[in-house]
Amino acid sequence: MNNFSTLRANINRRTIFPPALSIEEALRLYNSKMPFRSNKDCHECTRMGEKNTRISACVASHLWKEANFQEKSAYTDLAQMIKNF
C-alpha cells in the first residue's frame, strides 16, 4: 500500500482550510524557539498516524499546490497580520 496515496485520499481538507489558528496562536508559534518546519509538516498527517516526515511533507506540499486562491489567501492574510503585528 502506498502511504502517500492513502494519506492524501483520506485527509480531511476542512481541518486545514481555513487556518485553525487564531492570530494569538500564530504569534505564539512565530515567537517560539521551535522552527516552523519541525517534524510535523502536516499536523493532520500526524493525527492520522503517519510518522514519516517525508511523506507528511509531500502531502502538505500537494495540499498547498491543490489549494484554490481563497484557501491560500486565508494563510497569506494570517502571515501578513503576523508580520504587521
C-alpha positions as CSV (number, residue, x, y, z in Angstrom):
1,M,0.0,0.0,0.0
2,N,1.3,3.5,-0.9
3,N,1.1,5.6,2.3
4,F,1.3,8.8,0.3
5,S,-1.7,8.0,-1.8
6,T,-3.7,6.6,1.1
7,L,-3.0,9.6,3.3
8,R,-3.7,12.1,0.5
9,A,-7.0,10.4,-0.3
10,N,-8.2,10.2,3.4
11,I,-7.1,13.6,4.7
12,N,-9.9,16.0,5.7
13,R,-9.2,19.3,3.9
14,R,-11.7,21.0,6.2
15,T,-9.3,20.6,9.1
16,I,-6.6,22.5,7.1
17,F,-8.6,25.2,5.2
18,P,-9.3,27.7,6.5
19,P,-6.4,28.0,9.0
20,A,-7.5,26.9,12.5
21,L,-5.0,29.2,14.2
22,S,-6.1,32.5,15.8
23,I,-3.7,35.4,15.5
24,E,-2.7,34.9,19.1
25,E,-1.8,31.2,18.5
26,A,0.0,32.1,15.3
27,L,2.1,34.8,17.1
28,R,2.9,32.4,19.9
29,L,4.2,29.8,17.3
30,Y,6.0,32.5,15.4
31,N,7.8,33.8,18.5
32,S,8.6,30.4,19.9
33,K,12.0,28.9,19.6
34,M,10.6,26.0,17.7
35,P,11.2,26.2,14.0
36,F,8.1,26.2,11.8
37,R,9.4,23.2,9.8
38,S,9.6,20.9,12.7
39,N,8.9,17.2,12.4
40,K,5.2,18.0,11.9
41,D,4.9,19.5,8.4
42,C,1.3,18.3,8.3
43,H,-0.3,18.0,11.7
44,E,-3.3,16.3,10.2
45,C,-0.9,13.6,8.8
46,T,0.5,13.1,12.3
47,R,-3.0,12.7,13.7
48,M,-3.8,10.1,11.1
49,G,-0.8,8.1,12.3
50,E,1.8,8.9,9.6
51,K,5.2,9.2,11.3
52,N,7.3,9.5,8.1
53,T,8.2,13.2,7.9
54,R,9.0,12.9,4.2
55,I,5.5,11.6,3.4
56,S,3.9,14.3,5.6
57,A,5.9,17.0,3.8
58,C,4.9,15.7,0.4
59,V,1.2,15.6,1.4
60,A,1.5,19.1,2.8
61,S,3.1,20.3,-0.4
62,H,0.4,18.7,-2.6
63,L,-2.3,20.1,-0.4
64,W,-0.8,23.6,-0.8
65,K,-0.4,23.2,-4.6
66,E,-4.0,22.0,-5.0
67,A,-5.4,24.8,-2.8
68,N,-7.5,27.4,-4.5
69,F,-6.9,31.1,-4.3
70,Q,-9.3,31.7,-1.4
71,E,-7.7,28.9,0.6
72,K,-4.2,30.2,0.1
73,S,-5.3,33.8,0.7
74,A,-6.5,32.9,4.2
75,Y,-3.0,31.8,5.1
76,T,-1.3,34.7,3.4
77,D,-3.6,37.1,5.2
78,L,-2.7,35.4,8.5
79,A,1.0,35.7,7.7
80,Q,0.5,39.4,6.8
81,M,-1.2,40.1,10.1
82,I,1.7,38.4,12.0
83,K,4.2,40.5,10.0
84,N,2.3,43.7,10.8
85,F,1.7,42.9,14.5
